[in-house]
């Protein structure tokens, strides 16, 4: 059964990676401005969470309708981990090898958009200057190191969601208690 759970989670992780990679390719091919849109980022987040939930649900079905908290979280985490890694590899290839200039252009667009958002919220100019300095000192947002660091932070954030999903989805088998 454990292998089945990992197999299901791995498959959904590959599906997630394919979807995220496709969205990245679409954003790259259609317009880099898509990456600056809040709805585009929220779409990524929702897809990640939904596929994680679907993975847990299908793992639960494969286990006869019962799943422990640990197995639910494991299914969610494996799905998210594989999906993020596949997507990161695609981003690394596009923005570091195929078109490094796109990474520079995109970073400039993201900085511009962030400054405009801060100005629209009437953030003091000192705070905007500080934010701008931090963003510029970060270097290439799409460098391999920054992408790997981003995976770690995303895993931490999505793990919190995964803990909630696991708590909601867990169901003990009364026959084994």
mmCIF file of the C-alpha atoms, coordinates in Angstrom:
data_MODEL
# 
_entry.id   MODEL 
# 
loop_
_atom_site.group_PDB 
_atom_site.id 
_atom_site.type_symbol 
_atom_site.label_atom_id 
_atom_site.label_alt_id 
_atom_site.label_comp_id 
_atom_site.label_asym_id 
_atom_site.label_entity_id 
_atom_site.label_seq_id 
_atom_site.pdbx_PDB_ins_code 
_atom_site.Cartn_x 
_atom_site.Cartn_y 
_atom_site.Cartn_z 
_atom_site.occupancy 
_atom_site.B_iso_or_equiv 
_atom_site.pdbx_formal_charge 
_atom_site.auth_seq_id 
_atom_site.auth_comp_id 
_atom_site.auth_asym_id 
_atom_site.auth_atom_id 
_atom_site.pdbx_PDB_model_num 
ATOM 1   C CA . UNK A 1 1   ? 0.000   0.000  0.000   1.00 0.00 ? 1   UNK A CA 1 
ATOM 2   C CA . UNK A 1 2   ? 2.825   2.417  0.855   1.00 0.00 ? 2   UNK A CA 1 
ATOM 3   C CA . UNK A 1 3   ? 4.264   2.014  -2.635  1.00 0.00 ? 3   UNK A CA 1 
ATOM 4   C CA . UNK A 1 4   ? 0.850   2.743  -4.113  1.00 0.00 ? 4   UNK A CA 1 
ATOM 5   C CA . UNK A 1 5   ? 0.635   5.970  -2.115  1.00 0.00 ? 5   UNK A CA 1 
ATOM 6   C CA . UNK A 1 6   ? 4.085   7.084  -3.279  1.00 0.00 ? 6   UNK A CA 1 
ATOM 7   C CA . UNK A 1 7   ? 3.267   6.073  -6.848  1.00 0.00 ? 7   UNK A CA 1 
ATOM 8   C CA . UNK A 1 8   ? 0.051   8.105  -6.830  1.00 0.00 ? 8   UNK A CA 1 
ATOM 9   C CA . UNK A 1 9   ? 1.808   11.112 -5.292  1.00 0.00 ? 9   UNK A CA 1 
ATOM 10  C CA . UNK A 1 10  ? 4.682   10.848 -7.770  1.00 0.00 ? 10  UNK A CA 1 
ATOM 11  C CA . UNK A 1 11  ? 2.305   10.723 -10.717 1.00 0.00 ? 11  UNK A CA 1 
ATOM 12  C CA . UNK A 1 12  ? 0.421   13.789 -9.515  1.00 0.00 ? 12  UNK A CA 1 
ATOM 13  C CA . UNK A 1 13  ? 3.759   15.506 -8.900  1.00 0.00 ? 13  UNK A CA 1 
ATOM 14  C CA . UNK A 1 14  ? 4.681   14.891 -12.526 1.00 0.00 ? 14  UNK A CA 1 
ATOM 15  C CA . UNK A 1 15  ? 1.273   16.202 -13.646 1.00 0.00 ? 15  UNK A CA 1 
ATOM 16  C CA . UNK A 1 16  ? 1.789   19.276 -11.471 1.00 0.00 ? 16  UNK A CA 1 
ATOM 17  C CA . UNK A 1 17  ? 5.288   19.794 -12.854 1.00 0.00 ? 17  UNK A CA 1 
ATOM 18  C CA . UNK A 1 18  ? 3.977   19.516 -16.403 1.00 0.00 ? 18  UNK A CA 1 
ATOM 19  C CA . UNK A 1 19  ? 1.181   22.034 -15.770 1.00 0.00 ? 19  UNK A CA 1 
ATOM 20  C CA . UNK A 1 20  ? 3.482   24.534 -14.034 1.00 0.00 ? 20  UNK A CA 1 
ATOM 21  C CA . UNK A 1 21  ? 6.094   24.105 -16.765 1.00 0.00 ? 21  UNK A CA 1 
ATOM 22  C CA . UNK A 1 22  ? 3.466   24.656 -19.443 1.00 0.00 ? 22  UNK A CA 1 
ATOM 23  C CA . UNK A 1 23  ? 2.298   27.838 -17.729 1.00 0.00 ? 23  UNK A CA 1 
ATOM 24  C CA . UNK A 1 24  ? 5.904   29.021 -17.471 1.00 0.00 ? 24  UNK A CA 1 
ATOM 25  C CA . UNK A 1 25  ? 6.439   28.325 -21.171 1.00 0.00 ? 25  UNK A CA 1 
ATOM 26  C CA . UNK A 1 26  ? 3.201   30.121 -22.051 1.00 0.00 ? 26  UNK A CA 1 
ATOM 27  C CA . UNK A 1 27  ? 4.234   33.128 -19.956 1.00 0.00 ? 27  UNK A CA 1 
ATOM 28  C CA . UNK A 1 28  ? 7.637   33.143 -21.604 1.00 0.00 ? 28  UNK A CA 1 
ATOM 29  C CA . UNK A 1 29  ? 6.296   32.717 -25.157 1.00 0.00 ? 29  UNK A CA 1 
ATOM 30  C CA . UNK A 1 30  ? 3.257   34.997 -24.954 1.00 0.00 ? 30  UNK A CA 1 
ATOM 31  C CA . UNK A 1 31  ? 4.429   37.847 -22.751 1.00 0.00 ? 31  UNK A CA 1 
ATOM 32  C CA . UNK A 1 32  ? 6.806   38.195 -19.840 1.00 0.00 ? 32  UNK A CA 1 
ATOM 33  C CA . UNK A 1 33  ? 4.301   40.679 -18.436 1.00 0.00 ? 33  UNK A CA 1 
ATOM 34  C CA . UNK A 1 34  ? 2.143   37.702 -17.407 1.00 0.00 ? 34  UNK A CA 1 
ATOM 35  C CA . UNK A 1 35  ? 4.679   36.955 -14.677 1.00 0.00 ? 35  UNK A CA 1 
ATOM 36  C CA . UNK A 1 36  ? 3.981   40.384 -13.146 1.00 0.00 ? 36  UNK A CA 1 
ATOM 37  C CA . UNK A 1 37  ? 0.223   39.830 -12.915 1.00 0.00 ? 37  UNK A CA 1 
ATOM 38  C CA . UNK A 1 38  ? -1.160  38.899 -9.519  1.00 0.00 ? 38  UNK A CA 1 
ATOM 39  C CA . UNK A 1 39  ? -3.790  36.610 -11.045 1.00 0.00 ? 39  UNK A CA 1 
ATOM 40  C CA . UNK A 1 40  ? -1.084  34.623 -12.841 1.00 0.00 ? 40  UNK A CA 1 
ATOM 41  C CA . UNK A 1 41  ? 0.757   34.015 -9.559  1.00 0.00 ? 41  UNK A CA 1 
ATOM 42  C CA . UNK A 1 42  ? -2.460  33.160 -7.743  1.00 0.00 ? 42  UNK A CA 1 
ATOM 43  C CA . UNK A 1 43  ? -3.254  30.708 -10.545 1.00 0.00 ? 43  UNK A CA 1 
ATOM 44  C CA . UNK A 1 44  ? 0.058   28.941 -9.887  1.00 0.00 ? 44  UNK A CA 1 
ATOM 45  C CA . UNK A 1 45  ? -0.707  28.775 -6.153  1.00 0.00 ? 45  UNK A CA 1 
ATOM 46  C CA . UNK A 1 46  ? -4.203  27.403 -6.661  1.00 0.00 ? 46  UNK A CA 1 
ATOM 47  C CA . UNK A 1 47  ? -3.043  24.761 -9.127  1.00 0.00 ? 47  UNK A CA 1 
ATOM 48  C CA . UNK A 1 48  ? -0.362  23.596 -6.695  1.00 0.00 ? 48  UNK A CA 1 
ATOM 49  C CA . UNK A 1 49  ? -2.785  23.347 -3.776  1.00 0.00 ? 49  UNK A CA 1 
ATOM 50  C CA . UNK A 1 50  ? -5.558  21.702 -5.817  1.00 0.00 ? 50  UNK A CA 1 
ATOM 51  C CA . UNK A 1 51  ? -3.268  19.023 -7.249  1.00 0.00 ? 51  UNK A CA 1 
ATOM 52  C CA . UNK A 1 52  ? -1.894  18.364 -3.767  1.00 0.00 ? 52  UNK A CA 1 
ATOM 53  C CA . UNK A 1 53  ? -5.447  17.868 -2.476  1.00 0.00 ? 53  UNK A CA 1 
ATOM 54  C CA . UNK A 1 54  ? -6.349  15.632 -5.418  1.00 0.00 ? 54  UNK A CA 1 
ATOM 55  C CA . UNK A 1 55  ? -3.247  13.537 -4.717  1.00 0.00 ? 55  UNK A CA 1 
ATOM 56  C CA . UNK A 1 56  ? -4.265  13.062 -1.073  1.00 0.00 ? 56  UNK A CA 1 
ATOM 57  C CA . UNK A 1 57  ? -7.840  12.265 -2.085  1.00 0.00 ? 57  UNK A CA 1 
ATOM 58  C CA . UNK A 1 58  ? -6.748  9.618  -4.578  1.00 0.00 ? 58  UNK A CA 1 
ATOM 59  C CA . UNK A 1 59  ? -4.276  8.164  -2.097  1.00 0.00 ? 59  UNK A CA 1 
ATOM 60  C CA . UNK A 1 60  ? -7.107  7.928  0.421   1.00 0.00 ? 60  UNK A CA 1 
ATOM 61  C CA . UNK A 1 61  ? -9.293  6.131  -2.128  1.00 0.00 ? 61  UNK A CA 1 
ATOM 62  C CA . UNK A 1 62  ? -6.503  3.671  -2.902  1.00 0.00 ? 62  UNK A CA 1 
ATOM 63  C CA . UNK A 1 63  ? -6.207  2.907  0.809   1.00 0.00 ? 63  UNK A CA 1 
ATOM 64  C CA . UNK A 1 64  ? -9.881  1.951  1.074   1.00 0.00 ? 64  UNK A CA 1 
ATOM 65  C CA . UNK A 1 65  ? -11.170 5.359  2.129   1.00 0.00 ? 65  UNK A CA 1 
ATOM 66  C CA . UNK A 1 66  ? -8.890  5.638  5.160   1.00 0.00 ? 66  UNK A CA 1 
ATOM 67  C CA . UNK A 1 67  ? -5.643  7.547  5.449   1.00 0.00 ? 67  UNK A CA 1 
ATOM 68  C CA . UNK A 1 68  ? -3.449  8.517  8.363   1.00 0.00 ? 68  UNK A CA 1 
ATOM 69  C CA . UNK A 1 69  ? -2.292  12.063 8.913   1.00 0.00 ? 69  UNK A CA 1 
ATOM 70  C CA . UNK A 1 70  ? 1.268   10.990 8.054   1.00 0.00 ? 70  UNK A CA 1 
ATOM 71  C CA . UNK A 1 71  ? 0.273   9.310  4.789   1.00 0.00 ? 71  UNK A CA 1 
ATOM 72  C CA . UNK A 1 72  ? -1.959  12.238 3.797   1.00 0.00 ? 72  UNK A CA 1 
ATOM 73  C CA . UNK A 1 73  ? 0.853   14.712 4.400   1.00 0.00 ? 73  UNK A CA 1 
ATOM 74  C CA . UNK A 1 74  ? 3.372   12.456 2.653   1.00 0.00 ? 74  UNK A CA 1 
ATOM 75  C CA . UNK A 1 75  ? 1.165   12.219 -0.427  1.00 0.00 ? 75  UNK A CA 1 
ATOM 76  C CA . UNK A 1 76  ? 0.695   16.000 -0.503  1.00 0.00 ? 76  UNK A CA 1 
ATOM 77  C CA . UNK A 1 77  ? 4.375   16.746 0.103   1.00 0.00 ? 77  UNK A CA 1 
ATOM 78  C CA . UNK A 1 78  ? 5.703   14.335 -2.540  1.00 0.00 ? 78  UNK A CA 1 
ATOM 79  C CA . UNK A 1 79  ? 3.309   15.794 -5.110  1.00 0.00 ? 79  UNK A CA 1 
ATOM 80  C CA . UNK A 1 80  ? 4.344   19.370 -4.349  1.00 0.00 ? 80  UNK A CA 1 
ATOM 81  C CA . UNK A 1 81  ? 8.056   18.525 -4.170  1.00 0.00 ? 81  UNK A CA 1 
ATOM 82  C CA . UNK A 1 82  ? 8.137   16.790 -7.558  1.00 0.00 ? 82  UNK A CA 1 
ATOM 83  C CA . UNK A 1 83  ? 5.972   19.465 -9.195  1.00 0.00 ? 83  UNK A CA 1 
ATOM 84  C CA . UNK A 1 84  ? 8.148   22.306 -7.924  1.00 0.00 ? 84  UNK A CA 1 
ATOM 85  C CA . UNK A 1 85  ? 11.372  20.573 -8.926  1.00 0.00 ? 85  UNK A CA 1 
ATOM 86  C CA . UNK A 1 86  ? 10.148  19.867 -12.467 1.00 0.00 ? 86  UNK A CA 1 
ATOM 87  C CA . UNK A 1 87  ? 8.941   23.454 -12.821 1.00 0.00 ? 87  UNK A CA 1 
ATOM 88  C CA . UNK A 1 88  ? 12.228  24.801 -11.417 1.00 0.00 ? 88  UNK A CA 1 
ATOM 89  C CA . UNK A 1 89  ? 14.267  22.768 -13.896 1.00 0.00 ? 89  UNK A CA 1 
ATOM 90  C CA . UNK A 1 90  ? 12.239  24.246 -16.746 1.00 0.00 ? 90  UNK A CA 1 
ATOM 91  C CA . UNK A 1 91  ? 12.718  27.774 -15.361 1.00 0.00 ? 91  UNK A CA 1 
ATOM 92  C CA . UNK A 1 92  ? 16.452  27.194 -14.953 1.00 0.00 ? 92  UNK A CA 1 
ATOM 93  C CA . UNK A 1 93  ? 16.740  25.960 -18.541 1.00 0.00 ? 93  UNK A CA 1 
ATOM 94  C CA . UNK A 1 94  ? 14.717  28.852 -19.992 1.00 0.00 ? 94  UNK A CA 1 
ATOM 95  C CA . UNK A 1 95  ? 16.122  31.720 -17.940 1.00 0.00 ? 95  UNK A CA 1 
ATOM 96  C CA . UNK A 1 96  ? 19.741  30.573 -17.583 1.00 0.00 ? 96  UNK A CA 1 
ATOM 97  C CA . UNK A 1 97  ? 20.542  28.729 -20.794 1.00 0.00 ? 97  UNK A CA 1 
ATOM 98  C CA . UNK A 1 98  ? 17.999  29.449 -23.540 1.00 0.00 ? 98  UNK A CA 1 
ATOM 99  C CA . UNK A 1 99  ? 17.346  33.146 -22.905 1.00 0.00 ? 99  UNK A CA 1 
ATOM 100 C CA . UNK A 1 100 ? 19.256  34.738 -19.998 1.00 0.00 ? 100 UNK A CA 1 
ATOM 101 C CA . UNK A 1 101 ? 18.237  38.192 -21.274 1.00 0.00 ? 101 UNK A CA 1 
ATOM 102 C CA . UNK A 1 102 ? 14.604  37.300 -20.574 1.00 0.00 ? 102 UNK A CA 1 
ATOM 103 C CA . UNK A 1 103 ? 15.498  36.829 -16.905 1.00 0.00 ? 103 UNK A CA 1 
ATOM 104 C CA . UNK A 1 104 ? 16.983  40.342 -16.784 1.00 0.00 ? 104 UNK A CA 1 
ATOM 105 C CA . UNK A 1 105 ? 13.987  41.832 -18.586 1.00 0.00 ? 105 UNK A CA 1 
ATOM 106 C CA . UNK A 1 106 ? 11.561  39.994 -16.335 1.00 0.00 ? 106 UNK A CA 1 
ATOM 107 C CA . UNK A 1 107 ? 13.358  41.114 -13.204 1.00 0.00 ? 107 UNK A CA 1 
ATOM 108 C CA . UNK A 1 108 ? 13.137  44.735 -14.378 1.00 0.00 ? 108 UNK A CA 1 
ATOM 109 C CA . UNK A 1 109 ? 9.412   44.312 -15.080 1.00 0.00 ? 109 UNK A CA 1 
ATOM 110 C CA . UNK A 1 110 ? 8.836   42.756 -11.655 1.00 0.00 ? 110 UNK A CA 1 
ATOM 111 C CA . UNK A 1 111 ? 10.701  45.590 -9.931  1.00 0.00 ? 111 UNK A CA 1 
ATOM 112 C CA . UNK A 1 112 ? 8.696   48.189 -11.897 1.00 0.00 ? 112 UNK A CA 1 
ATOM 113 C CA . UNK A 1 113 ? 5.420   46.492 -11.046 1.00 0.00 ? 113 UNK A CA 1 
ATOM 114 C CA . UNK A 1 114 ? 6.343   46.198 -7.360  1.00 0.00 ? 114 UNK A CA 1 
ATOM 115 C CA . UNK A 1 115 ? 7.215   49.904 -7.184  1.00 0.00 ? 115 UNK A CA 1 
ATOM 116 C CA . UNK A 1 116 ? 3.907   50.818 -8.855  1.00 0.00 ? 116 UNK A CA 1 
ATOM 117 C CA . UNK A 1 117 ? 1.988   48.656 -6.360  1.00 0.00 ? 117 UNK A CA 1 
ATOM 118 C CA . UNK A 1 118 ? 3.780   50.199 -3.407  1.00 0.00 ? 118 UNK A CA 1 
ATOM 119 C CA . UNK A 1 119 ? 3.101   53.702 -4.755  1.00 0.00 ? 119 UNK A CA 1 
ATOM 120 C CA . UNK A 1 120 ? -0.586  52.860 -5.261  1.00 0.00 ? 120 UNK A CA 1 
ATOM 121 C CA . UNK A 1 121 ? -0.761  51.894 -1.571  1.00 0.00 ? 121 UNK A CA 1 
ATOM 122 C CA . UNK A 1 122 ? 0.826   55.234 -0.610  1.00 0.00 ? 122 UNK A CA 1 
ATOM 123 C CA . UNK A 1 123 ? 3.902   53.585 0.885   1.00 0.00 ? 123 UNK A CA 1 
ATOM 124 C CA . UNK A 1 124 ? 6.478   56.187 1.956   1.00 0.00 ? 124 UNK A CA 1 
ATOM 125 C CA . UNK A 1 125 ? 9.211   56.818 -0.597  1.00 0.00 ? 125 UNK A CA 1 
ATOM 126 C CA . UNK A 1 126 ? 11.907  55.742 1.909   1.00 0.00 ? 126 UNK A CA 1 
ATOM 127 C CA . UNK A 1 127 ? 10.294  52.300 2.193   1.00 0.00 ? 127 UNK A CA 1 
ATOM 128 C CA . UNK A 1 128 ? 9.985   52.063 -1.590  1.00 0.00 ? 128 UNK A CA 1 
ATOM 129 C CA . UNK A 1 129 ? 13.665  52.960 -1.996  1.00 0.00 ? 129 UNK A CA 1 
ATOM 130 C CA . UNK A 1 130 ? 14.589  50.320 0.589   1.00 0.00 ? 130 UNK A CA 1 
ATOM 131 C CA . UNK A 1 131 ? 12.493  47.686 -1.200  1.00 0.00 ? 131 UNK A CA 1 
ATOM 132 C CA . UNK A 1 132 ? 14.033  48.643 -4.534  1.00 0.00 ? 132 UNK A CA 1 
ATOM 133 C CA . UNK A 1 133 ? 17.530  48.360 -3.072  1.00 0.00 ? 133 UNK A CA 1 
ATOM 134 C CA . UNK A 1 134 ? 16.765  44.895 -1.644  1.00 0.00 ? 134 UNK A CA 1 
ATOM 135 C CA . UNK A 1 135 ? 15.324  43.662 -4.934  1.00 0.00 ? 135 UNK A CA 1 
ATOM 136 C CA . UNK A 1 136 ? 18.270  44.977 -6.947  1.00 0.00 ? 136 UNK A CA 1 
ATOM 137 C CA . UNK A 1 137 ? 20.842  43.575 -4.520  1.00 0.00 ? 137 UNK A CA 1 
ATOM 138 C CA . UNK A 1 138 ? 19.268  40.145 -4.853  1.00 0.00 ? 138 UNK A CA 1 
ATOM 139 C CA . UNK A 1 139 ? 20.920  39.724 -8.232  1.00 0.00 ? 139 UNK A CA 1 
ATOM 140 C CA . UNK A 1 140 ? 19.386  37.545 -10.904 1.00 0.00 ? 140 UNK A CA 1 
ATOM 141 C CA . UNK A 1 141 ? 16.065  36.275 -9.532  1.00 0.00 ? 141 UNK A CA 1 
ATOM 142 C CA . UNK A 1 142 ? 16.288  33.346 -11.926 1.00 0.00 ? 142 UNK A CA 1 
ATOM 143 C CA . UNK A 1 143 ? 19.807  32.242 -11.064 1.00 0.00 ? 143 UNK A CA 1 
ATOM 144 C CA . UNK A 1 144 ? 20.104  28.580 -10.168 1.00 0.00 ? 144 UNK A CA 1 
ATOM 145 C CA . UNK A 1 145 ? 20.842  29.448 -6.539  1.00 0.00 ? 145 UNK A CA 1 
ATOM 146 C CA . UNK A 1 146 ? 17.856  31.765 -6.219  1.00 0.00 ? 146 UNK A CA 1 
ATOM 147 C CA . UNK A 1 147 ? 15.529  29.256 -7.842  1.00 0.00 ? 147 UNK A CA 1 
ATOM 148 C CA . UNK A 1 148 ? 16.713  26.497 -5.480  1.00 0.00 ? 148 UNK A CA 1 
ATOM 149 C CA . UNK A 1 149 ? 16.288  28.823 -2.522  1.00 0.00 ? 149 UNK A CA 1 
ATOM 150 C CA . UNK A 1 150 ? 12.794  29.627 -3.782  1.00 0.00 ? 150 UNK A CA 1 
ATOM 151 C CA . UNK A 1 151 ? 11.933  25.917 -3.839  1.00 0.00 ? 151 UNK A CA 1 
ATOM 152 C CA . UNK A 1 152 ? 12.872  25.648 -0.160  1.00 0.00 ? 152 UNK A CA 1 
ATOM 153 C CA . UNK A 1 153 ? 10.692  28.615 0.788   1.00 0.00 ? 153 UNK A CA 1 
ATOM 154 C CA . UNK A 1 154 ? 7.804   27.379 -1.342  1.00 0.00 ? 154 UNK A CA 1 
ATOM 155 C CA . UNK A 1 155 ? 8.033   23.919 0.215   1.00 0.00 ? 155 UNK A CA 1 
ATOM 156 C CA . UNK A 1 156 ? 7.899   25.495 3.671   1.00 0.00 ? 156 UNK A CA 1 
ATOM 157 C CA . UNK A 1 157 ? 4.815   27.524 2.778   1.00 0.00 ? 157 UNK A CA 1 
ATOM 158 C CA . UNK A 1 158 ? 3.026   24.726 0.993   1.00 0.00 ? 158 UNK A CA 1 
ATOM 159 C CA . UNK A 1 159 ? 3.874   22.350 3.852   1.00 0.00 ? 159 UNK A CA 1 
ATOM 160 C CA . UNK A 1 160 ? 1.767   24.504 6.166   1.00 0.00 ? 160 UNK A CA 1 
ATOM 161 C CA . UNK A 1 161 ? -1.113  24.105 3.720   1.00 0.00 ? 161 UNK A CA 1 
ATOM 162 C CA . UNK A 1 162 ? -0.287  20.386 3.502   1.00 0.00 ? 162 UNK A CA 1 
ATOM 163 C CA . UNK A 1 163 ? -0.561  20.010 7.269   1.00 0.00 ? 163 UNK A CA 1 
ATOM 164 C CA . UNK A 1 164 ? -4.036  21.542 7.151   1.00 0.00 ? 164 UNK A CA 1 
ATOM 165 C CA . UNK A 1 165 ? -5.037  19.338 4.205   1.00 0.00 ? 165 UNK A CA 1 
ATOM 166 C CA . UNK A 1 166 ? -3.713  16.229 5.984   1.00 0.00 ? 166 UNK A CA 1 
ATOM 167 C CA . UNK A 1 167 ? -5.616  17.120 9.163   1.00 0.00 ? 167 UNK A CA 1 
ATOM 168 C CA . UNK A 1 168 ? -8.840  17.582 7.215   1.00 0.00 ? 168 UNK A CA 1 
ATOM 169 C CA . UNK A 1 169 ? -8.439  14.511 4.984   1.00 0.00 ? 169 UNK A CA 1 
ATOM 170 C CA . UNK A 1 170 ? -7.232  11.990 7.585   1.00 0.00 ? 170 UNK A CA 1 
ATOM 171 C CA . UNK A 1 171 ? -9.647  9.240  8.458   1.00 0.00 ? 171 UNK A CA 1 
ATOM 172 C CA . UNK A 1 172 ? -8.847  6.354  10.738  1.00 0.00 ? 172 UNK A CA 1 
ATOM 173 C CA . UNK A 1 173 ? -10.005 2.826  10.031  1.00 0.00 ? 173 UNK A CA 1 
ATOM 174 C CA . UNK A 1 174 ? -12.159 1.802  13.014  1.00 0.00 ? 174 UNK A CA 1 
ATOM 175 C CA . UNK A 1 175 ? -11.218 -1.851 12.457  1.00 0.00 ? 175 UNK A CA 1 
ATOM 176 C CA . UNK A 1 176 ? -7.539  -1.179 13.182  1.00 0.00 ? 176 UNK A CA 1 
ATOM 177 C CA . UNK A 1 177 ? -8.113  0.804  16.382  1.00 0.00 ? 177 UNK A CA 1 
# 
